[in-house]
Amino acid sequence: MSVLNFLFFHLPFFSFVFKNIDYKSLNGIVLVLSLVILMLVLNAFVLYLIFFLSRLVGKILLIFFFIGSSIAVYFINTYSVIIDETMVGNILNTNYSESSSFFSIKLILYVVLLGILPSIYIAKVKIENVKLKRFLITSALSLLFIIILIFANASNWLWIDKNSKTLGGLAMPWSYTVNFTRFYIHQQQENKKEILLPDAKIMDNKKAVVVLVIGESARSQNFSLYGYKKNTNPLLSKIPNLHHFEATSCSTYTTAGVKCILEHKNSGDLYEILPNYLFRNDVDVVWRTSNWGEPPVHIKDYKKTEQLTSNCQGEGCSYDEALLAGLKEQILASKKDKIFIVLHTSTSHGPTYSKKYPAQFEMFKPVCNSVELGKCSKEELVNAYDNTIVYTDYILNRLIEDLKELKQYQSAMLFVSDHGESLGENNLYMHGLPMSIAPKEQYDIPFIVWVSDPAKELKPNKILTQNHVFHSVLNFLNIQSPIYDESMDIFK
């Protein structure tokens, strides 16, 4: 079983090793052979221990490992992901509509050939009893051999430590089993109840509204506002009082990225997020979403797109445009002077980019229609993604036009993406790599600001972070708070 596990699931692991060492040198040859032997012996030892403790549990776990590893290796081979703790968080915060978009014949073949067929054999095979003495001798010799092999490679420890995240994320089945465990342990350690921030105070009764649009997988380099050669922002580029800034995300996956946009500082703690904070301090807060993965939102007016489509008309109601349905009317009906609105979109999320926008926004052709992004040409993949940016441009322009009609309000629109996206660069696709090894495509994001009042000046910031949102919104709504940090405010 250890040999089969090695043959079926470790091509990505050793492909990475061969790309990152001099495998023709004596040290490189020793390292590769040591890793092969260590993987075979260590996996065999763990399985031997499990089966000795319980043959039934051993069979169940082994079946789970083969099926789980077949799915994991499919995603590693197809999208060049690494199954680390952050990717596990990404997986657990994926809903059905997103996960179903990854379905393909290739995935079925992986699961059947590498998962189900071995599982049938495992279920039927007879497991021999092993006496305690034989078990102890075998285990002791195995452990001694593993320890000797590890110390024999002392000269390679620094290389292994440097690449431990990637190696650990490619070693099956431990990449997902260990990281699922780590994820849940860290989840338990996090504050179950958010840490409340100091009370805030609204300083005037002037009517003001801020609409924060949280983008999904939008990378700045594909916005013509940022110098992209294709005109993906035909509408926003013509709007007065529109500003765009270089920005970076805190993470490369949705849950951490959205949390960072909504919190006053980047931390591992669960502080009170911006919508909860404003709602508690008497601001009218609205959250509309076609996405998921946000921290706990404690407000009254939280709606998903399914709840908004009844007030929506036209083809755009099947897409993120539905988030705008009746929004202007809702603002006008508000009984409060200060309004904060979050629109959490899903427009540029892969792999099905070509299904994220109505047909009339397909400006760039041909497009990639496959969930196996590696099968598409670079041009097809980028065209499909660029069309999602064109649609984002339309949605933001329409939102700004609606806000312009609210003459009695001072209005602002902030568009900030949760993270970026890889489109085949260095054979990487989508997002979710650890920040320590992620390419800039996965964390360089757009930060776009529009204000209704030309007199509302912005600082000449060069590079922003997602945490700038919190303090800038407090300023714009003229809310005084002990937590406010002027240096993190984009407005003068």
N, C-alpha and C positions, 0 to 999 in steps of 0.2 A: 504493500500500500504506500509506503514511503517512496519507493522507486516510481510508482505510477504518479503520485503527487508531484514528484520532481519532474518527470517527463511532460506531464500535461500542463503544469501551471507556472513553470519557472523560466520560460523563454524571456519574458520582459526583465526579470531579475538579472539574468546573466547578460542580456543585451546591454543593460545599463553598466554592468561591471566591465564588459569589454570596451565600451565607449570611454570609460573614465580611468583606465589603467593602461600601462604598457604591457599588454599581454604577451609580447614576444620576449620580454626580459625574463631572467630567472625568477626574480621576485614576483613578477606578474603571473607566471606559470604556477608558482607555489601558492599564491593567493587564490587563483581560480580553482585549483585542485582542492585546496583546503576548504573553500566555501562549498564545493560540490559534496565532499565527504562529510563536512559538518552538517549540511542540510539533510543529507540522507540519514545519518546516524541520529541526529537530534530529533527529527520527526519520528523516526522508528522508535526511539526511546520513549517519547511522550505517548505515542499510540500504544506501545507495549504496556506502559504504566496504566493507561486508561482501561485497556481490555482486561488487565489483571484484576483491577478493582471491580469492574462490572462488564461482562461481555455484551449485555443488552445495551447499556449506556454507550459502550464503545461503538457498537454498530450504528446506533442512532447518531452519535456525534460524527462518525466517519461519513455517513450518508450526507449529513448536513455540510460537512467540510467540502465534499466533492461537488455538491450542487452549488454551494456558496462560492467556491473557488472558480467554478465554471462561469458564473455570472460576473465575478470580480475581474477575471482575466479578459472577458469579452470587453468590458468597459476600459480596461487598461490598454488593450490592443487597439480598440476602435477610437478612443478619445484621448489616449495618453495621460490618463489620470493616475493619481497615486492614492491608494486607500489608506490615508492617515486619519488622525482624529478629526481634522477639519472637514475632510470629505465625508466621514461618517455623519457629522452634524448636518452636512448638506443633504445626505441621503434621507436622514430621519425627518427632515423638514420639507421633503418633497411630497406633494399631493398627487392624487391619481391622474389629473389632467397632464401634469408634467411628466410623471413616470411613464405614462402610456405612450408619450411621444417618442420614447426610446425603443419601442417595440420593433423588431425586425426579424426576418427569416434567419439571418446570421446568428442572432441571439438564441433562437430556438435550437439551431444546430449545435451551438456551444453547450447549451444546457443538456440536450439529449445525449450527445456523443461523449462529453467530458464529465457530465454529472449524473444523468439518469442511468445510463448503461452500466457504469461502474457501481452505482448504488444497487442495482438489481443483483449483481454478483455479490456485493457485500451483504445484502439481506439474506441471500440463500446459503452462503458459505458456512461451513461448520468451524467453530472456534475451538481449538484444543485447550484443555486444561493445562496449566503450568504449576508445578509444585513450588512452594515458597522458597526452598533452597535454590532452585534453578533461577527463579525470578530475581532473588537477591544477588546472586553471582553475576547474572547477565546485566542487571542494572548497575552494579558497582563497576564492572568492567567498561560498560558504555560511558558512564560518568567520568571515569578515569581517562578514557580515550578522548572524550570531548574536552576535558580540562587541558590535557597535554597538547592537543591540537590548537586550542585557543592561545596557550602560552608560546607555542612554537611560531605563532604569527604575531608576536608582540610588536615587530617592526611595522606591521600593517594596522595597528590599533588606531592610530591617528586618522588614517584614510577611512577606516570603517566608521569611526566616530563622526568625522566630517560629513559622511554620506548616510548616516544612520537613519534619518527620516525617510529618505528615498528607499534604501534597502529594506527597512522595516515595512514600508508601504507596499512593497512588491513581493514579500515573502509569504507564500500561502501555506496554510490558511490563517496564519497568525496576524497578518496585516489587518484583517477585518475583525477577527475575534478579540484580539488585544485592544484594538482601537475602539470597538464598540464598548468594551468594558471600561476603558479610560474615559470615554465620553460620558457614560452614565455616572461614573464616580464623580467626575467634575460637575455634572449637572446637580448631583445631590449636595455637593459642597457649596454651590452658589446660593445666594440668599433666596429663600423661598418667597420672602416678602421684600419688595423693593425698598431701598433705603430712601426715605423721604428727604427732599431738599428743603432748605429754609423757605418760609412763606414769602410770597412776592406781593407786590402792590401795583395796581393799575394807576398810572399817574395823571391821566386826563380822560375826557369823555369824547375825544375825537374819534370818528369812525375809521377803523383800519382793518384790513384783511390781508393775511399772508396765506398764499397757497404754496405748499411744499410738494413738489412732484418728485417722488423717489423713482428714479429710472432703474431698469433691470438689465444688467450686462451691457450697458452702454459704455463704450470706450471712446475717449476724446479724439483719438487720431482719425476716426471715421466721420467726424463732424467737419463740414467745410468751414464753420466758424473758427476752427482751430487750424485751418490751412490745408485741409484735405482737398486733393485735386478734383474730386467729383463733387458736384453741387448737391449735397445731401441736406442742406439747410436753405432752400430757396425762399422760404417765408421769413424765418427768424432773422436772416441776414438783412432784411429791409426794415426791421422794427426799430424805431428810436428808443432811447433809454434802455437798450439791452446790453448787458455786460457779460463777458465770459472770462473765466479764470482757469489757469492750470490747477489741477487738484489731484490728490491721491487718496485712495480708499484705505481704510484701516485693515481690510481683509480682502480675500478673494472669493468669499461666498456670502450668500444673502443674509443669513441670520446675524452674523457678526457685522456685516456692512450696514444693515438697517439699524442695528443697535447703536453703532457708532454715529450715524447721522442724527439720532434722536437723543443722545446723551450729552451731558455738558463737558465730559472729558473721556478719553479712551481708557477704560479700565476693565478689569475682569469681574468687577462687582456689578450688581444689578441696582444701579441708582434709578431714581424716578426719571422716566423719560419725558421728553418735551410735551407731547400731547397730554399725558397724565398730569404733569405739573401745571400746565396752563388751565386745564379743566378744573383742577382743584382750586385754582386761584381766579375763578369766575370768568374765564374766557370761553366763548362758544367754540367748541372743538368738534370737527367733523373728520371722520376717517372713511375713505372709500378705497376699496382694493380689488384688484384682479389677481393678486399675488398672495404670498404667505411668508412665514418665517420671521415676522416681527416679534419683538418682546411683548409681554402682556400689556394690552392696551385697555385702560380703565376709564372709558368715556361712555356716554349714552348713545351717541350717534355713530355707530360703526356698521358699515354696510359693505357687503360683497357685491360683485357685478350682477349676480343673479337677482338681487333685490332691487337693482337699479334699472334693469331692462324694461320693466313695466312702464316707465316714464321715458323710454328711449325709442326713437323712430329712425329707421334707415339701416343700411347695411353695416354701418359702423358700430351698431349695438352688439355685434358678435365679437367686437374687438375692444381695445382699451378706450376707445372713444366713448363707451358707455359710462365711464367714470365722470364725464362732464354733463350727463343728462340731468336737467333741472337744477344744476349747481348754482347758476346765477340767481334763480328764483329763490333758492334756499338761503342764499346770502341776504337777499333783500327782505326775507321774512324773519330774519334773526332779530331778537329783542335785545341783543347785547351790542356794545360798541366795538368790542375787539373780537375778531374771528380768526381762527387758525384752522386751515384745511390741509389734510394730507391725502394725496392721490398716489397710491402705491401701484405702479404699472408692472406689466410683464412683457412689454413689447419686443425686446431684443433677446429674449431667452431662447437658447438653442435646445435641441438640435434642429427643430423644425422652424427655422427663421421664415421660410416662405409662407407659413401659415399664420403669421403674426400680424398681417396687414391686409386690408381689402385690395382687390385686384387692381384698382385704379392707381395704387401707389407703387406698382411694380415698374419703376422708372428704369431700372438697370436689368438687362437680360443678357444671356440666359441665367437662370437661378438654380441653385441646388435644392432638390426636392427629396433627397434621401436623408434618413437619420444616421446613416453611416457616412460621416462627413469626409472621411478619407477617400471615399469613392468619387466624390465630386472634384471637379477641377478647382484650382485656386480662384479663378474668375467667377465661377458659378457660386461658390461659397461666399465670397466677398460681396457679390451682387445681391444675394438674398439678404445678407446682413445689412448692407447699405440701404436696402429698401425699408428695413425696420427703422432706420434712423430718419429716413424721409417721412415716414408715418409719425414718428415722434415729433418731428419738426411741425407737422400739421396739427397735432394734438396741442402742443405748446402754443402755437400761434392762435388756435381757436380759443384756448383758455385766456390768453392775453386780450383778445378781442372782446371776450365776455367781460373781463375785468375793466376794460376801458369804458364800458357802458355804465359802470357803477360810479357815477360822477360824485356822489356824496361820500365815497370811501377813498382813503389813501390806500393804494393796492400795491402788492409786491408778489412776484412769482419767483420761486427758487427751484431750479431743476438740478438735482444731484443724483448721480448713479450709485448703486450699492457696491459695484465693483466693475471691472472691465471684462474683456473676453479675448480668448485666443482663437485665431481663425486659420490654423494650420502652420503658423510660424514655428520653426523648430519642431515640426510634427506634433504640436500641441493644439488641443481643441477645447473650446468653452472655458471653464474657470475652475477654481477650487484648489489650486496648488498651494502649498505652504508659502507664506510671504517670504521666507528666507530663500526660496529658490524660484519663486514665481517670476515670470517675465513681466516687463512693464505694461504689456498689453492687458494684463489682468488686474492692474491697479491704477493705471492712469485714466482718470475719469473726467467727464465734463462737470463744470460748476457754472451754471448759467443763471443770471439774475436780471429780472425786469422790474422797473418801478414806474408807477403812474406819474409821479411827481418828478420832473427833471431837476428840481432843486435838491432832491435827496441824493447827496453825493456819496460815492463809494471810495474807499481807500484804494490806492494803487497797489493792491496785493499782487505778489508774483505767483506764489503757490499757496493754495488753501488746503485744509483738511476737512473731513466730514464734520468734525466737531465745531466748525465755524457756524454751522446752521443754528445751533441752540442759542448762542449769544446774539447772533444777528437778528433772530426773530424777536427776542426780548427787546432789543433796541427799537426795531421797527414798530412794534405794538406799544412802545413807551411803557414797559413794565419794569419796575425797579425790583432788583433781587440781590441778596448778598452773594449769590452764586455767579452773578454776571461777571464776565472777564472781558474788559474792553479790548485787549490785544487779540481776542478771538472773534471780534465783531468786524464784519466787512464794511459796515457803514461808518461814515465820518460822524 
